[in-house]
Amino acid sequence: MISIREIMVPISEYSVVDENSLVREAIKVLKKSFYKDENGGIVGHRSLLVTNKKMNWWGS
């Protein structure tokens, strides 16, 4: 059996934006997270994490 730990993506690998960021800023941050893999395919996260002023997770 495969454990969740083996397939999960660590929080530290996600891009993070502040809850008051503009949508265009969030898109820019998200686009920067994409890269080409060893086969030339483009990979990256489809979401980012949102924090509030206290740096608590607010959403994704």
PDB file with SEQRES, HELIX, SHEET and CRYST1 records, atoms N, CA, C and O in Angstrom:
SEQRES   1 A   60  MET ILE SER ILE ARG GLU ILE MET VAL PRO ILE SER GLU          
SEQRES   2 A   60  TYR SER VAL VAL ASP GLU ASN SER LEU VAL ARG GLU ALA          
SEQRES   3 A   60  ILE LYS VAL LEU LYS LYS SER PHE TYR LYS ASP GLU ASN          
SEQRES   4 A   60  GLY GLY ILE VAL GLY HIS ARG SER LEU LEU VAL THR ASN          
SEQRES   5 A   60  LYS LYS MET ASN TRP TRP GLY SER                              
HELIX    1 AA1 ILE A    4  ILE A    7  1                                   4    
HELIX    2 AA2 ILE A   11  GLU A   13  5                                   3    
HELIX    3 AA3 VAL A   23  LYS A   32  1                                  10    
SHEET    1 AA1 3 VAL A  16  ASP A  18  0                                        
SHEET    2 AA1 3 LEU A  49  THR A  51  1                                        
SHEET    3 AA1 3 TRP A  57  GLY A  59 -1                                        
CRYST1    1.000    1.000    1.000  90.00  90.00  90.00 P 1           1          
ATOM      1  N   MET A   1       0.830  -1.186   0.000  1.00  0.00           N  
ATOM      2  CA  MET A   1       0.000   0.000   0.000  1.00  0.00           C  
ATOM      3  C   MET A   1       0.872   1.247   0.000  1.00  0.00           C  
ATOM      4  O   MET A   1       1.978   1.248   0.541  1.00  0.00           O  
ATOM      5  N   ILE A   2       0.371   2.279  -0.600  1.00  0.00           N  
ATOM      6  CA  ILE A   2       1.083   3.553  -0.660  1.00  0.00           C  
ATOM      7  C   ILE A   2       0.536   4.469   0.424  1.00  0.00           C  
ATOM      8  O   ILE A   2      -0.677   4.605   0.585  1.00  0.00           O  
ATOM      9  N   SER A   3       1.447   5.099   1.168  1.00  0.00           N  
ATOM     10  CA  SER A   3       1.009   6.024   2.218  1.00  0.00           C  
ATOM     11  C   SER A   3       0.825   7.431   1.638  1.00  0.00           C  
ATOM     12  O   SER A   3       1.382   7.763   0.591  1.00  0.00           O  
ATOM     13  N   ILE A   4       0.053   8.227   2.321  1.00  0.00           N  
ATOM     14  CA  ILE A   4      -0.160   9.619   1.919  1.00  0.00           C  
ATOM     15  C   ILE A   4       1.171  10.357   1.842  1.00  0.00           C  
ATOM     16  O   ILE A   4       1.389  11.154   0.929  1.00  0.00           O  
ATOM     17  N   ARG A   5       2.057  10.097   2.792  1.00  0.00           N  
ATOM     18  CA  ARG A   5       3.366  10.764   2.835  1.00  0.00           C  
ATOM     19  C   ARG A   5       4.147  10.569   1.534  1.00  0.00           C  
ATOM     20  O   ARG A   5       4.886  11.459   1.114  1.00  0.00           O  
ATOM     21  N   GLU A   6       3.986   9.414   0.902  1.00  0.00           N  
ATOM     22  CA  GLU A   6       4.715   9.108  -0.327  1.00  0.00           C  
ATOM     23  C   GLU A   6       4.217   9.900  -1.535  1.00  0.00           C  
ATOM     24  O   GLU A   6       4.975  10.109  -2.482  1.00  0.00           O  
ATOM     25  N   ILE A   7       2.978  10.338  -1.521  1.00  0.00           N  
ATOM     26  CA  ILE A   7       2.433  11.025  -2.700  1.00  0.00           C  
ATOM     27  C   ILE A   7       2.081  12.489  -2.460  1.00  0.00           C  
ATOM     28  O   ILE A   7       1.761  13.209  -3.406  1.00  0.00           O  
ATOM     29  N   MET A   8       2.136  12.939  -1.205  1.00  0.00           N  
ATOM     30  CA  MET A   8       1.753  14.320  -0.907  1.00  0.00           C  
ATOM     31  C   MET A   8       2.813  15.306  -1.395  1.00  0.00           C  
ATOM     32  O   MET A   8       3.975  14.947  -1.587  1.00  0.00           O  
ATOM     33  N   VAL A   9       2.398  16.532  -1.588  1.00  0.00           N  
ATOM     34  CA  VAL A   9       3.305  17.620  -1.926  1.00  0.00           C  
ATOM     35  C   VAL A   9       3.488  18.447  -0.656  1.00  0.00           C  
ATOM     36  O   VAL A   9       2.506  18.942  -0.102  1.00  0.00           O  
ATOM     37  N   PRO A  10       4.725  18.606  -0.183  1.00  0.00           N  
ATOM     38  CA  PRO A  10       4.949  19.379   1.037  1.00  0.00           C  
ATOM     39  C   PRO A  10       4.481  20.831   0.875  1.00  0.00           C  
ATOM     40  O   PRO A  10       4.616  21.419  -0.198  1.00  0.00           O  
ATOM     41  N   ILE A  11       3.939  21.389   1.935  1.00  0.00           N  
ATOM     42  CA  ILE A  11       3.475  22.781   1.911  1.00  0.00           C  
ATOM     43  C   ILE A  11       4.596  23.713   1.476  1.00  0.00           C  
ATOM     44  O   ILE A  11       4.348  24.700   0.784  1.00  0.00           O  
ATOM     45  N   SER A  12       5.815  23.410   1.873  1.00  0.00           N  
ATOM     46  CA  SER A  12       6.954  24.282   1.555  1.00  0.00           C  
ATOM     47  C   SER A  12       7.203  24.415   0.056  1.00  0.00           C  
ATOM     48  O   SER A  12       7.901  25.335  -0.368  1.00  0.00           O  
ATOM     49  N   GLU A  13       6.646  23.515  -0.756  1.00  0.00           N  
ATOM     50  CA  GLU A  13       6.844  23.582  -2.204  1.00  0.00           C  
ATOM     51  C   GLU A  13       5.805  24.450  -2.911  1.00  0.00           C  
ATOM     52  O   GLU A  13       5.948  24.741  -4.099  1.00  0.00           O  
ATOM     53  N   TYR A  14       4.772  24.862  -2.199  1.00  0.00           N  
ATOM     54  CA  TYR A  14       3.732  25.693  -2.804  1.00  0.00           C  
ATOM     55  C   TYR A  14       4.111  27.166  -2.772  1.00  0.00           C  
ATOM     56  O   TYR A  14       4.820  27.612  -1.869  1.00  0.00           O  
ATOM     57  N   SER A  15       3.646  27.907  -3.742  1.00  0.00           N  
ATOM     58  CA  SER A  15       3.794  29.354  -3.743  1.00  0.00           C  
ATOM     59  C   SER A  15       2.778  29.930  -2.768  1.00  0.00           C  
ATOM     60  O   SER A  15       1.696  29.372  -2.586  1.00  0.00           O  
ATOM     61  N   VAL A  16       3.131  31.050  -2.142  1.00  0.00           N  
ATOM     62  CA  VAL A  16       2.274  31.666  -1.134  1.00  0.00           C  
ATOM     63  C   VAL A  16       2.068  33.133  -1.470  1.00  0.00           C  
ATOM     64  O   VAL A  16       3.003  33.824  -1.873  1.00  0.00           O  
ATOM     65  N   VAL A  17       0.833  33.605  -1.301  1.00  0.00           N  
ATOM     66  CA  VAL A  17       0.519  35.028  -1.468  1.00  0.00           C  
ATOM     67  C   VAL A  17      -0.281  35.500  -0.260  1.00  0.00           C  
ATOM     68  O   VAL A  17      -0.915  34.705   0.434  1.00  0.00           O  
ATOM     69  N   ASP A  18      -0.240  36.796  -0.025  1.00  0.00           N  
ATOM     70  CA  ASP A  18      -1.010  37.425   1.038  1.00  0.00           C  
ATOM     71  C   ASP A  18      -2.458  37.576   0.595  1.00  0.00           C  
ATOM     72  O   ASP A  18      -2.727  37.742  -0.595  1.00  0.00           O  
ATOM     73  N   GLU A  19      -3.387  37.520   1.534  1.00  0.00           N  
ATOM     74  CA  GLU A  19      -4.805  37.616   1.208  1.00  0.00           C  
ATOM     75  C   GLU A  19      -5.190  38.929   0.529  1.00  0.00           C  
ATOM     76  O   GLU A  19      -6.236  39.006  -0.115  1.00  0.00           O  
ATOM     77  N   ASN A  20      -4.365  39.953   0.664  1.00  0.00           N  
ATOM     78  CA  ASN A  20      -4.655  41.246   0.042  1.00  0.00           C  
ATOM     79  C   ASN A  20      -3.976  41.425  -1.317  1.00  0.00           C  
ATOM     80  O   ASN A  20      -4.059  42.497  -1.917  1.00  0.00           O  
ATOM     81  N   SER A  21      -3.317  40.395  -1.794  1.00  0.00           N  
ATOM     82  CA  SER A  21      -2.670  40.461  -3.110  1.00  0.00           C  
ATOM     83  C   SER A  21      -3.719  40.597  -4.200  1.00  0.00           C  
ATOM     84  O   SER A  21      -4.836  40.095  -4.073  1.00  0.00           O  
ATOM     85  N   LEU A  22      -3.350  41.275  -5.260  1.00  0.00           N  
ATOM     86  CA  LEU A  22      -4.226  41.366  -6.426  1.00  0.00           C  
ATOM     87  C   LEU A  22      -4.191  40.040  -7.177  1.00  0.00           C  
ATOM     88  O   LEU A  22      -3.211  39.298  -7.106  1.00  0.00           O  
ATOM     89  N   VAL A  23      -5.263  39.756  -7.891  1.00  0.00           N  
ATOM     90  CA  VAL A  23      -5.334  38.511  -8.661  1.00  0.00           C  
ATOM     91  C   VAL A  23      -4.179  38.444  -9.649  1.00  0.00           C  
ATOM     92  O   VAL A  23      -3.583  37.383  -9.833  1.00  0.00           O  
ATOM     93  N   ARG A  24      -3.858  39.558 -10.283  1.00  0.00           N  
ATOM     94  CA  ARG A  24      -2.767  39.540 -11.267  1.00  0.00           C  
ATOM     95  C   ARG A  24      -1.436  39.198 -10.604  1.00  0.00           C  
ATOM     96  O   ARG A  24      -0.598  38.529 -11.208  1.00  0.00           O  
ATOM     97  N   GLU A  25      -1.233  39.655  -9.356  1.00  0.00           N  
ATOM     98  CA  GLU A  25      -0.006  39.310  -8.633  1.00  0.00           C  
ATOM     99  C   GLU A  25       0.035  37.815  -8.312  1.00  0.00           C  
ATOM    100  O   GLU A  25       1.081  37.177  -8.425  1.00  0.00           O  
ATOM    101  N   ALA A  26      -1.104  37.270  -7.916  1.00  0.00           N  
ATOM    102  CA  ALA A  26      -1.178  35.840  -7.607  1.00  0.00           C  
ATOM    103  C   ALA A  26      -0.897  35.003  -8.849  1.00  0.00           C  
ATOM    104  O   ALA A  26      -0.203  33.989  -8.775  1.00  0.00           O  
ATOM    105  N   ILE A  27      -1.436  35.426  -9.991  1.00  0.00           N  
ATOM    106  CA  ILE A  27      -1.194  34.708 -11.249  1.00  0.00           C  
ATOM    107  C   ILE A  27       0.284  34.754 -11.607  1.00  0.00           C  
ATOM    108  O   ILE A  27       0.850  33.756 -12.054  1.00  0.00           O  
ATOM    109  N   LYS A  28       0.905  35.904 -11.412  1.00  0.00           N  
ATOM    110  CA  LYS A  28       2.334  36.046 -11.707  1.00  0.00           C  
ATOM    111  C   LYS A  28       3.165  35.099 -10.833  1.00  0.00           C  
ATOM    112  O   LYS A  28       4.084  34.442 -11.322  1.00  0.00           O  
ATOM    113  N   VAL A  29       2.837  35.034  -9.549  1.00  0.00           N  
ATOM    114  CA  VAL A  29       3.541  34.134  -8.628  1.00  0.00           C  
ATOM    115  C   VAL A  29       3.337  32.683  -9.052  1.00  0.00           C  
ATOM    116  O   VAL A  29       4.279  31.890  -9.054  1.00  0.00           O  
ATOM    117  N   LEU A  30       2.110  32.344  -9.408  1.00  0.00           N  
ATOM    118  CA  LEU A  30       1.806  30.975  -9.822  1.00  0.00           C  
ATOM    119  C   LEU A  30       2.546  30.607 -11.104  1.00  0.00           C  
ATOM    120  O   LEU A  30       3.081  29.504 -11.214  1.00  0.00           O  
ATOM    121  N   LYS A  31       2.582  31.520 -12.073  1.00  0.00           N  
ATOM    122  CA  LYS A  31       3.294  31.252 -13.333  1.00  0.00           C  
ATOM    123  C   LYS A  31       4.777  31.006 -13.099  1.00  0.00           C  
ATOM    124  O   LYS A  31       5.385  30.181 -13.782  1.00  0.00           O  
ATOM    125  N   LYS A  32       5.366  31.717 -12.135  1.00  0.00           N  
ATOM    126  CA  LYS A  32       6.795  31.546 -11.839  1.00  0.00           C  
ATOM    127  C   LYS A  32       7.106  30.156 -11.296  1.00  0.00           C  
ATOM    128  O   LYS A  32       8.253  29.713 -11.345  1.00  0.00           O  
ATOM    129  N   SER A  33       6.096  29.469 -10.781  1.00  0.00           N  
ATOM    130  CA  SER A  33       6.330  28.150 -10.196  1.00  0.00           C  
ATOM    131  C   SER A  33       6.409  27.043 -11.247  1.00  0.00           C  
ATOM    132  O   SER A  33       6.810  25.924 -10.928  1.00  0.00           O  
ATOM    133  N   PHE A  34       6.036  27.334 -12.483  1.00  0.00           N  
ATOM    134  CA  PHE A  34       6.068  26.323 -13.538  1.00  0.00           C  
ATOM    135  C   PHE A  34       7.482  26.158 -14.092  1.00  0.00           C  
ATOM    136  O   PHE A  34       8.252  27.116 -14.153  1.00  0.00           O  
ATOM    137  N   TYR A  35       7.810  24.940 -14.490  1.00  0.00           N  
ATOM    138  CA  TYR A  35       9.131  24.647 -15.057  1.00  0.00           C  
ATOM    139  C   TYR A  35       9.021  23.452 -15.994  1.00  0.00           C  
ATOM    140  O   TYR A  35       8.023  22.731 -15.984  1.00  0.00           O  
ATOM    141  N   LYS A  36      10.049  23.253 -16.800  1.00  0.00           N  
ATOM    142  CA  LYS A  36      10.084  22.103 -17.710  1.00  0.00           C  
ATOM    143  C   LYS A  36      10.730  20.925 -17.002  1.00  0.00           C  
ATOM    144  O   LYS A  36      11.773  21.064 -16.363  1.00  0.00           O  
ATOM    145  N   ASP A  37      10.097  19.761 -17.121  1.00  0.00           N  
ATOM    146  CA  ASP A  37      10.667  18.560 -16.524  1.00  0.00           C  
ATOM    147  C   ASP A  37      11.692  17.947 -17.470  1.00  0.00           C  
ATOM    148  O   ASP A  37      11.983  18.509 -18.525  1.00  0.00           O  
ATOM    149  N   GLU A  38      12.236  16.799 -17.092  1.00  0.00           N  
ATOM    150  CA  GLU A  38      13.297  16.165 -17.884  1.00  0.00           C  
ATOM    151  C   GLU A  38      12.837  15.732 -19.268  1.00  0.00           C  
ATOM    152  O   GLU A  38      13.669  15.501 -20.145  1.00  0.00           O  
ATOM    153  N   ASN A  39      11.528  15.617 -19.482  1.00  0.00           N  
ATOM    154  CA  ASN A  39      10.995  15.239 -20.794  1.00  0.00           C  
ATOM    155  C   ASN A  39      10.540  16.443 -21.612  1.00  0.00           C  
ATOM    156  O   ASN A  39      10.012  16.287 -22.712  1.00  0.00           O  
ATOM    157  N   GLY A  40      10.746  17.639 -21.074  1.00  0.00           N  
ATOM    158  CA  GLY A  40      10.350  18.848 -21.781  1.00  0.00           C  
ATOM    159  C   GLY A  40       8.920  19.284 -21.515  1.00  0.00           C  
ATOM    160  O   GLY A  40       8.470  20.298 -22.048  1.00  0.00           O  
ATOM    161  N   GLY A  41       8.204  18.529 -20.697  1.00  0.00           N  
ATOM    162  CA  GLY A  41       6.831  18.902 -20.344  1.00  0.00           C  
ATOM    163  C   GLY A  41       6.824  19.993 -19.283  1.00  0.00           C  
ATOM    164  O   GLY A  41       7.723  20.055 -18.444  1.00  0.00           O  
ATOM    165  N   ILE A  42       5.830  20.836 -19.322  1.00  0.00           N  
ATOM    166  CA  ILE A  42       5.722  21.910 -18.343  1.00  0.00           C  
ATOM    167  C   ILE A  42       4.914  21.406 -17.152  1.00  0.00           C  
ATOM    168  O   ILE A  42       3.801  20.905 -17.308  1.00  0.00           O  
ATOM    169  N   VAL A  43       5.490  21.547 -15.962  1.00  0.00           N  
ATOM    170  CA  VAL A  43       4.838  21.086 -14.739  1.00  0.00           C  
ATOM    171  C   VAL A  43       4.823  22.194 -13.691  1.00  0.00           C  
ATOM    172  O   VAL A  43       5.644  23.110 -13.725  1.00  0.00           O  
ATOM    173  N   GLY A  44       3.899  22.098 -12.781  1.00  0.00           N  
ATOM    174  CA  GLY A  44       3.788  23.066 -11.692  1.00  0.00           C  
ATOM    175  C   GLY A  44       2.465  22.898 -10.983  1.00  0.00           C  
ATOM    176  O   GLY A  44       1.617  22.109 -11.401  1.00  0.00           O  
ATOM    177  N   HIS A  45       2.294  23.635  -9.922  1.00  0.00           N  
ATOM    178  CA  HIS A  45       1.057  23.567  -9.154  1.00  0.00           C  
ATOM    179  C   HIS A  45      -0.039  24.378  -9.828  1.00  0.00           C  
ATOM    180  O   HIS A  45       0.232  25.376 -10.496  1.00  0.00           O  
ATOM    181  N   ARG A  46      -1.279  23.938  -9.647  1.00  0.00           N  
ATOM    182  CA  ARG A  46      -2.425  24.659 -10.193  1.00  0.00           C  
ATOM    183  C   ARG A  46      -3.067  25.550  -9.145  1.00  0.00           C  
ATOM    184  O   ARG A  46      -4.074  26.207  -9.410  1.00  0.00           O  
ATOM    185  N   SER A  47      -2.490  25.572  -7.972  1.00  0.00           N  
ATOM    186  CA  SER A  47      -3.031  26.407  -6.904  1.00  0.00           C  
ATOM    187  C   SER A  47      -1.886  26.955  -6.068  1.00  0.00           C  
ATOM    188  O   SER A  47      -0.752  26.483  -6.155  1.00  0.00           O  
ATOM    189  N   LEU A  48      -2.196  27.952  -5.264  1.00  0.00           N  
ATOM    190  CA  LEU A  48      -1.214  28.497  -4.344  1.00  0.00           C  
ATOM    191  C   LEU A  48      -1.883  28.683  -2.996  1.00  0.00           C  
ATOM    192  O   LEU A  48      -3.107  28.608  -2.889  1.00  0.00           O  
ATOM    193  N   LEU A  49      -1.090  28.924  -1.977  1.00  0.00           N  
ATOM    194  CA  LEU A  49      -1.624  29.081  -0.634  1.00  0.00           C  
ATOM    195  C   LEU A  49      -1.771  30.558  -0.312  1.00  0.00           C  
ATOM    196  O   LEU A  49      -0.964  31.384  -0.738  1.00  0.00           O  
ATOM    197  N   VAL A  50      -2.806  30.877   0.441  1.00  0.00           N  
ATOM    198  CA  VAL A  50      -3.094  32.263   0.808  1.00  0.00           C  
ATOM    199  C   VAL A  50      -2.973  32.392   2.320  1.00  0.00           C  
ATOM    200  O   VAL A  50      -3.522  31.587   3.072  1.00  0.00           O  
ATOM    201  N   THR A  51      -2.241  33.425   2.756  1.00  0.00           N  
ATOM    202  CA  THR A  51      -2.080  33.671   4.188  1.00  0.00           C  
ATOM    203  C   THR A  51      -2.673  35.021   4.570  1.00  0.00           C  
ATOM    204  O   THR A  51      -2.822  35.909   3.730  1.00  0.00           O  
ATOM    205  N   ASN A  52      -3.011  35.163   5.852  1.00  0.00           N  
ATOM    206  CA  ASN A  52      -3.493  36.449   6.343  1.00  0.00           C  
ATOM    207  C   ASN A  52      -2.333  37.214   6.969  1.00  0.00           C  
ATOM    208  O   ASN A  52      -1.184  36.780   6.881  1.00  0.00           O  
ATOM    209  N   LYS A  53      -2.627  38.349   7.600  1.00  0.00           N  
ATOM    210  CA  LYS A  53      -1.569  39.197   8.170  1.00  0.00           C  
ATOM    211  C   LYS A  53      -0.759  38.500   9.257  1.00  0.00           C  
ATOM    212  O   LYS A  53       0.402  38.839   9.488  1.00  0.00           O  
ATOM    213  N   LYS A  54      -1.372  37.529   9.921  1.00  0.00           N  
ATOM    214  CA  LYS A  54      -0.683  36.796  10.980  1.00  0.00           C  
ATOM    215  C   LYS A  54       0.058  35.579  10.439  1.00  0.00           C  
ATOM    216  O   LYS A  54       0.555  34.755  11.206  1.00  0.00           O  
ATOM    217  N   MET A  55       0.130  35.472   9.119  1.00  0.00           N  
ATOM    218  CA  MET A  55       0.783  34.365   8.422  1.00  0.00           C  
ATOM    219  C   MET A  55       0.090  33.027   8.676  1.00  0.00           C  
ATOM    220  O   MET A  55       0.717  31.973   8.574  1.00  0.00           O  
ATOM    221  N   ASN A  56      -1.190  33.068   9.004  1.00  0.00           N  
ATOM    222  CA  ASN A  56      -1.989  31.850   9.124  1.00  0.00           C  
ATOM    223  C   ASN A  56      -2.542  31.507   7.755  1.00  0.00           C  
ATOM    224  O   ASN A  56      -2.832  32.404   6.963  1.00  0.00           O  
ATOM    225  N   TRP A  57      -2.692  30.220   7.463  1.00  0.00           N  
ATOM    226  CA  TRP A  57      -3.256  29.809   6.182  1.00  0.00           C  
ATOM    227  C   TRP A  57      -4.691  30.290   6.108  1.00  0.00           C  
ATOM    228  O   TRP A  57      -5.466  30.112   7.047  1.00  0.00           O  
ATOM    229  N   TRP A  58      -5.035  30.892   5.000  1.00  0.00           N  
ATOM    230  CA  TRP A  58      -6.368  31.443   4.816  1.00  0.00           C  
ATOM    231  C   TRP A  58      -7.154  30.645   3.795  1.00  0.00           C  
ATOM    232  O   TRP A  58      -8.377  30.543   3.896  1.00  0.00           O  
ATOM    233  N   GLY A  59      -6.475  30.083   2.819  1.00  0.00           N  
ATOM    234  CA  GLY A  59      -7.153  29.309   1.789  1.00  0.00           C  
ATOM    235  C   GLY A  59      -6.171  28.848   0.731  1.00  0.00           C  
ATOM    236  O   GLY A  59      -4.961  29.034   0.864  1.00  0.00           O  
ATOM    237  N   SER A  60      -6.702  28.246  -0.321  1.00  0.00           N  
ATOM    238  CA  SER A  60      -5.870  27.803  -1.445  1.00  0.00           C  
ATOM    239  C   SER A  60      -6.618  28.010  -2.733  1.00  0.00           C  
ATOM    240  O   SER A  60      -6.098  27.703  -3.806  1.00  0.00           O  
TER     241      SER A  60                                                      
END                                                                             
